[in-house]
Amino acid sequence: MVLILTLGLILLVLASAGKLHAEDHSKGQMRYRTGLKLLKDQSQNGITDHAKDNIWFSMAAHDGHEGALFHLGASYEKGQSVEKGLRLSAHFYCLVATRHHVAAQYNLAVMMASGKGVKHDPGKALTLILIAKRNTGLKPNARLRLNQFQTATKGMLNNAQISSTKWQVEKLFGTRI
């Protein structure tokens, strides 16, 4: 009897934890959409102060929303209603790039290739681009842009570095890129 009650209590706690996680996700989505609506309204009215939408994006990012993390990275990269901070921008891009967000992977690769906000590392930039190409699927415009940047990045590396990078990514994903 005690075992059944204990198991029931554990199941109840697990179920409520799942519900709380779902509520956090929906809160994050709602906050992100509010930020997007403010951003759209402000841009239509010619307003360049993005402080209000950044507040909503910050709350959604706290809830783990990928789009909000990306928008904060872009805001810090451009200095939109926040003090320009390339290191902080790279931090936000890195957080969302690990979740397979192609635009964040691209932006972080550009920062690594140029050494802005992060250590100059063309090898890691090429790695990110190859991973982004895997994540982008069949979107032709994204693939074209990634291919162009890949070509530019390869110009910064020797053949051994390029081969090593490709091998690492192929080993990670199990297919040729």
C-alpha positions in Angstrom: 0.0 0.0 0.0 2.8 2.4 0.9 4.6 1.5 -2.2 1.6 2.2 -4.4 1.1 5.6 -2.7 4.7 6.5 -3.1 4.6 5.6 -6.8 1.4 7.6 -7.2 3.1 10.6 -5.6 6.1 10.3 -7.8 4.0 10.1 -10.9 2.0 13.1 -9.8 5.2 15.1 -9.2 6.6 14.0 -12.6 3.3 14.9 -14.4 3.2 18.4 -12.8 6.8 19.0 -13.7 6.0 18.2 -17.3 3.0 20.6 -17.1 5.3 23.3 -15.7 7.8 22.8 -18.5 5.0 23.1 -21.1 3.7 26.3 -19.4 7.3 27.8 -19.5 7.5 26.9 -23.2 4.2 28.6 -23.9 5.1 31.6 -21.8 8.3 31.9 -23.8 6.5 31.7 -27.1 3.9 34.3 -26.0 6.7 36.6 -24.9 8.6 36.1 -28.1 5.5 36.9 -30.2 4.9 40.0 -28.2 8.5 41.1 -28.9 8.1 40.4 -32.6 4.8 42.4 -32.7 6.4 45.4 -31.0 9.4 45.1 -33.4 7.1 45.0 -36.4 5.0 47.9 -35.2 8.0 50.0 -34.4 9.7 49.4 -37.8 6.4 50.3 -39.6 6.3 53.6 -37.7 10.0 54.4 -38.2 10.9 53.9 -34.6 14.4 52.8 -34.0 14.3 52.3 -30.2 14.0 48.6 -29.6 14.1 48.7 -25.8 10.6 47.4 -25.4 10.9 44.5 -27.7 14.3 43.6 -26.2 12.6 43.4 -22.8 10.2 40.8 -24.2 12.9 39.0 -26.0 14.9 38.8 -22.8 12.0 37.3 -20.9 11.4 34.8 -23.7 15.2 34.0 -23.8 15.1 33.4 -20.0 12.4 30.7 -20.8 14.8 29.3 -23.4 13.2 30.4 -26.6 15.6 30.0 -29.5 14.2 32.9 -31.6 14.5 35.3 -28.6 18.1 34.2 -28.0 18.9 34.9 -31.6 17.2 38.3 -31.6 19.2 39.3 -28.4 22.4 38.2 -30.2 21.5 40.4 -33.1 20.6 43.3 -30.9 23.9 43.2 -29.1 25.8 42.8 -32.3 24.2 45.9 -33.8 23.8 47.9 -30.6 20.0 48.2 -31.0 18.7 49.8 -27.8 21.6 48.1 -25.9 25.2 49.0 -25.6 27.0 47.2 -28.5 28.6 44.1 -27.1 30.1 41.6 -29.6 31.2 39.2 -26.8 27.7 39.1 -25.5 26.3 38.8 -29.0 28.6 35.8 -29.6 27.4 34.3 -26.3 23.7 34.5 -27.4 24.5 33.2 -30.8 26.5 30.3 -29.3 23.6 29.3 -27.0 21.2 29.1 -29.9 23.7 27.7 -32.4 24.0 24.6 -30.2 20.3 24.1 -30.9 20.9 23.8 -34.6 19.8 27.4 -35.4 21.3 28.0 -38.9 21.3 31.8 -38.8 23.0 31.8 -35.4 25.6 29.3 -36.7 26.3 31.5 -39.7 26.5 34.7 -37.6 28.8 33.1 -35.1 31.0 31.7 -37.9 31.3 35.2 -39.4 32.4 36.5 -36.0 35.0 33.7 -35.6 36.3 34.2 -39.1 36.8 38.0 -38.5 37.8 37.7 -34.8 35.1 40.2 -33.7 33.7 39.4 -30.3 35.5 36.0 -30.2 38.9 34.6 -30.8 39.9 34.6 -34.5 39.5 31.0 -35.6 38.8 30.3 -39.2 38.9 26.5 -38.6 36.0 26.7 -36.1 34.2 29.1 -38.5 34.4 26.5 -41.3 33.2 23.8 -38.9 30.1 25.9 -38.0 29.4 26.5 -41.7 29.6 22.8 -42.5 27.3 22.0 -39.6 24.9 24.8 -40.7 24.9 23.3 -44.2 23.7 20.0 -42.7 21.0 21.8 -40.7 19.7 24.0 -43.5 18.2 21.2 -45.5 17.2 22.1 -49.1 16.7 25.8 -48.7 18.5 27.2 -51.8 19.1 30.8 -50.6 20.6 29.7 -47.3 22.8 27.1 -48.9 24.1 29.6 -51.5 25.0 32.0 -48.7 26.7 29.2 -46.7 28.6 28.0 -49.8 29.9 31.5 -50.5 31.1 31.9 -46.9 32.6 28.4 -46.9 34.6 29.4 -50.0 35.8 32.6 -48.3 36.7 30.8 -45.1 38.6 28.1 -47.0 40.9 30.9 -48.4 42.1 31.5 -44.8 43.1 27.9 -44.2 45.6 25.5 -45.7 44.6 22.1 -47.2 45.5 20.1 -44.1 43.3 22.4 -41.9 40.4 22.1 -44.4 40.7 18.3 -44.6 40.9 18.0 -40.8 37.8 20.2 -40.3 35.8 18.2 -42.9 36.9 14.9 -41.3 35.8 16.1 -37.9 32.3 17.1 -39.1 31.9 13.9 -41.1 32.9 11.9 -38.1 30.4 13.8 -36.0 27.5 13.4 -38.4 28.6 10.1 -40.1 28.2 11.4 -43.7 30.2 13.4 -46.2 29.5 17.1 -46.5 
